Amino acid sequence: MTFQQLQYLLAVQRNGSISQAAKELFITQSAVSNTLAALEKELNCRIFTRSASGLMLTPEGGQIVSYAKRICENYSLLTSATKPGRPHLRVNAANYAPACKAFSRILDEYKDREEVELTFNERSNVDLFDRLLNGYSDICIALTVSVYDQSVAEQVKSKKLLREKLSVIPATICIGPGHRLYTAEDPTPRDFAEDRLVDVPGKELSKVGALLAYVPINKNKLLLCGSSMLRKEILQKGQGYSIGHMPSKELREKERLRYIPIPGLTYIVAAYTDPIRPMTPEVNRYLELLREEIRLSYDEWDERNAQL
């Protein structure tokens, strides 16, 4: 097993697709596929299940991905300790498409600069701030639910972090063509009281009890954000629903899912940095690319974002 194999694995997990992972890594699709097959053979288990709609993590695959993330993060810390003067960009982010796309672009820009260390780790919102303070990352991109924005702001202030709001995205309920309400004219959150909330192996769910004060649905859980894995699960089974942020216009046009806005609830996308560590050219460039990707993906929310 090699560090490169783990990086390829995490790219596939982030994208939910071998072809998309290959584009992110700027290598051939066969190279990613062969690496994944070799890794599954070495570990003697299936990491993903394959279907017509894409890749899904198996329960064992979810554990392997979790271990791989820890290894890659520790490797980043090790190289930083042994090469303290080496320029780097270490991004920790929620599962958020513009964050991934911005990192892909900076990978391409820096492909001829081997002296720069570039790492991207997908994390839940739970430990992003601590990882930033402990030196695991140079910048964190998080999605927080608007109802908790005040408590998040207080936490950021107490930890003496810098916060830049980048976007505000409507929270929605997501359903697939097999759902009984897919063709309903004006479904509301109240109509989902008897439905099952989709849970995907390897994906973390965060309890958000205050959500019940906004919508009377049947679970006190809120998915941290939408993901390709989750969308495929809903497309395959069709009976459950998820709660997440509104995906980009581009993605909505490609898929067959329906998104039902939740009145009064939004996701706030923000970038967090530690003021003790100066902003490097690599971090500034990543932020610049991220803002551009957000504008491209959420052009319909420009007016809302301008009010931040």
C-alpha positions in Angstrom: 0.0 0.0 0.0 1.3 3.4 -0.9 0.5 7.0 0.1 -0.4 7.7 -3.6 -3.0 4.9 -3.5 -4.7 6.4 -0.5 -4.8 9.8 -2.2 -6.4 8.3 -5.3 -8.9 6.5 -3.0 -9.9 9.7 -1.3 -10.3 11.5 -4.6 -12.7 8.7 -5.8 -14.6 9.0 -2.5 -14.9 12.8 -2.8 -16.2 12.7 -6.3 -18.2 9.4 -6.2 -16.8 8.7 -9.6 -13.6 7.3 -11.1 -13.7 9.5 -14.1 -14.3 12.7 -12.0 -11.5 11.6 -9.7 -9.1 11.2 -12.6 -10.0 14.8 -13.8 -9.3 16.1 -10.3 -5.9 14.3 -10.2 -5.0 15.1 -13.8 -4.3 11.5 -14.6 -6.0 8.8 -16.8 -9.2 7.1 -15.7 -7.5 3.7 -16.1 -4.7 4.7 -13.7 -7.3 5.5 -11.0 -9.3 2.3 -11.7 -6.2 0.1 -11.6 -5.0 1.7 -8.4 -8.4 1.2 -6.8 -8.5 -2.5 -7.9 -5.0 -3.1 -6.6 -6.0 -1.6 -3.2 -9.1 -3.7 -2.9 -7.1 -6.8 -3.8 -4.5 -6.0 -1.1 -7.1 -5.3 1.5 -9.2 -8.3 0.4 -12.5 -6.4 0.5 -14.7 -4.3 -1.7 -14.4 -0.6 -1.0 -17.1 0.5 -3.4 -20.1 -1.2 -4.9 -20.7 -0.4 -8.5 -24.0 0.2 -10.1 -25.5 1.9 -13.2 -25.7 5.2 -11.2 -22.2 5.2 -9.9 -20.1 4.1 -6.9 -21.3 3.6 -3.3 -19.1 3.0 -0.3 -19.5 -0.4 1.4 -19.5 -0.5 5.3 -15.9 -1.7 5.1 -15.1 1.0 2.6 -16.3 3.7 4.9 -13.9 2.5 7.6 -11.0 2.3 5.1 -11.7 5.9 3.9 -11.7 7.1 7.5 -8.3 5.5 8.2 -7.0 6.8 4.9 -7.9 10.4 5.8 -6.0 10.1 9.1 -3.0 8.7 7.4 -2.9 11.5 4.8 -3.4 14.2 7.4 -0.6 12.8 9.6 1.7 12.6 6.5 1.0 16.3 5.9 2.0 17.1 9.4 5.1 14.9 9.2 6.4 16.6 6.0 5.7 20.0 7.4 7.7 19.2 10.5 10.7 17.8 8.6 10.6 20.6 6.0 9.5 23.7 8.0 10.4 26.1 5.2 8.5 24.3 2.5 5.5 26.3 1.1 2.2 24.5 1.5 -1.5 24.7 1.1 -3.4 22.3 3.4 -7.2 22.6 3.0 -9.7 21.0 5.3 -13.3 21.3 4.0 -16.8 20.0 4.2 -18.1 18.0 1.2 -18.7 21.0 -0.9 -18.2 21.0 -4.7 -16.8 24.5 -5.2 -14.1 23.8 -2.5 -13.1 20.6 -4.4 -13.1 22.4 -7.8 -11.0 25.3 -6.5 -8.4 22.8 -5.2 -8.4 21.0 -8.5 -7.6 24.2 -10.2 -4.8 25.1 -7.9 -3.3 21.6 -8.4 -3.2 22.3 -12.1 -1.6 25.7 -11.6 1.1 24.3 -9.3 1.7 21.1 -11.2 5.3 22.2 -12.2 6.1 23.4 -8.7 7.0 20.2 -6.8 8.4 22.2 -3.9 4.9 23.3 -2.9 2.9 20.8 -0.7 -0.8 20.7 -1.6 -3.2 18.6 0.4 -7.0 18.5 0.6 -8.9 16.6 3.4 -12.7 16.3 3.6 -13.8 16.7 7.2 -17.1 17.1 9.1 -17.7 20.5 10.6 -17.3 19.1 14.1 -13.5 19.3 14.3 -12.5 21.8 11.6 -11.7 24.6 14.0 -9.5 22.4 16.3 -7.6 21.0 13.3 -6.9 24.6 12.2 -5.6 25.6 15.6 -3.5 22.4 15.9 -1.7 23.0 12.6 -3.5 20.3 10.5 -4.6 22.9 8.0 -4.0 26.4 6.7 -7.6 27.1 5.8 -11.0 25.4 6.6 -14.1 25.7 4.5 -17.3 24.9 6.5 -21.0 24.8 6.0 -23.1 25.7 9.0 -26.9 25.9 9.4 -28.2 29.5 9.8 -30.0 28.7 13.0 -26.7 28.0 14.7 -24.8 31.0 13.1 -24.7 32.9 16.3 -23.2 30.1 18.3 -20.6 29.4 15.5 -19.6 33.1 15.5 -19.1 33.0 19.3 -17.0 29.8 19.0 -14.9 31.4 16.3 -14.4 34.5 18.5 -13.4 32.5 21.5 -10.8 30.6 19.5 -9.6 33.8 18.0 -10.0 32.7 14.4 -10.7 34.8 11.3 -14.0 34.1 9.4 -15.0 35.2 6.0 -18.6 34.5 4.8 -18.5 33.3 1.2 -22.1 32.3 0.3 -25.6 31.7 1.7 -27.4 28.7 0.2 -31.0 27.6 0.8 -31.5 24.4 2.8 -33.6 21.9 1.0 -35.2 18.4 1.1 -33.9 16.2 -1.7 -36.0 13.4 -3.2 -35.6 11.1 -6.2 -38.0 10.0 -9.0 -39.2 7.0 -7.0 -40.5 9.1 -4.2 -44.3 9.5 -3.8 -44.0 13.3 -3.7 -41.7 13.6 -6.8 -44.5 14.8 -9.1 -46.5 16.7 -6.4 -47.3 20.2 -7.3 -46.2 22.1 -4.1 -44.8 19.7 -1.5 -43.8 21.1 1.9 -41.5 19.8 4.7 -44.7 18.8 6.6 -45.4 16.2 3.9 -42.3 14.2 4.9 -43.4 13.3 8.5 -43.8 9.6 7.8 -40.8 9.2 5.5 -37.4 7.6 6.2 -34.3 9.9 6.2 -31.6 8.4 4.0 -28.5 7.3 5.8 -25.4 6.4 3.7 -22.6 4.2 5.2 -19.5 6.2 5.8 -21.3 9.5 5.8 -21.6 11.4 9.1 -24.9 12.7 10.4 -25.1 15.6 12.9 -27.9 15.9 15.3 -29.5 19.3 15.0 -32.5 19.3 17.3 -33.3 23.0 16.6 -34.3 21.9 13.1 -37.5 20.6 14.6 -38.5 24.2 15.5 -38.4 25.1 11.8 -39.9 22.0 10.1 -42.0 19.3 11.7 -40.2 16.3 10.0 -39.7 13.0 11.7 -36.0 13.0 12.5 -33.8 15.3 14.5 -30.9 14.7 12.2 -29.5 17.0 9.5 -27.0 15.9 6.9 -23.9 18.1 7.0 -24.2 18.7 3.3 -25.4 17.0 0.1 -22.9 14.6 -1.5 -22.7 12.5 -4.7 -22.9 9.3 -2.6 -26.1 10.5 -1.0 -27.7 11.5 -4.3 -27.0 8.1 -5.8 -28.5 6.4 -2.8 -31.7 8.4 -3.3 -31.7 7.7 -7.0 -31.3 4.0 -6.5 -33.8 3.5 -3.7 -36.2 6.4 -4.2 -38.1 6.0 -0.9 -36.1 8.2 1.5 -35.1 11.9 1.5 -32.2 14.0 2.6 -31.8 17.4 4.1 -28.9 19.5 2.7 -27.9 22.6 0.9 -29.1 23.5 -2.6 -26.6 22.2 -5.1 -25.3 24.3 -8.0 -27.4 25.1 -11.0 -25.1 23.1 -13.1 -25.5 19.9 -11.0 -29.3 20.3 -10.8 -29.5 20.5 -14.6 -27.6 17.2 -14.9 -29.5 15.1 -12.3 -33.0 13.8 -11.9 -33.4 14.8 -8.3 -36.0 17.3 -7.0 -35.1 19.9 -4.3 -37.8 21.4 -2.0 -36.7 24.5 -0.1 -37.1 24.7 3.6 -38.5 28.1 4.5 -36.3 30.1 6.9 -33.4 27.7 6.8 -30.1 28.3 5.0 -26.5 27.0 4.9 -23.7 29.5 5.4 -20.4 28.8 3.6 -17.4 30.4 5.3 -13.6 30.2 5.2 -11.7 30.1 8.5 -8.0 30.9 9.1 -5.7 31.3 12.1 -4.6 35.0 12.4 -1.4 33.9 14.1 -0.2 32.2 10.9 0.1 34.8 8.0 -1.8 34.2 4.8 0.5 32.7 2.3 0.3 33.3 -1.5 -1.0 29.7 -1.8 -3.9 30.3 0.7 -4.7 33.6 -1.0 -4.8 32.0 -4.4 -7.0 29.2 -3.2 -9.5 31.7 -1.7 -9.5 33.6 -4.9 -10.3 30.5 -6.9 -12.9 29.4 -4.4 -14.8 32.7 -4.6 -14.8 32.3 -8.4 -16.1 28.7 -8.2 -18.9 29.8 -5.9 -19.9 32.6 -8.3 -19.9 30.1 -11.2 -21.9 27.5 -9.3 -24.4 29.7 -7.5 -24.9 32.5 -9.9 -28.6 32.6 -9.0 -27.7 33.6 -5.4 -25.5 36.5 -6.3 -28.0 39.0 -5.0 -28.3 37.2 -1.7 -24.5 36.9 -1.3 -24.0 40.5 -2.0 -25.8 41.3 1.2 -23.4 39.4 3.4 
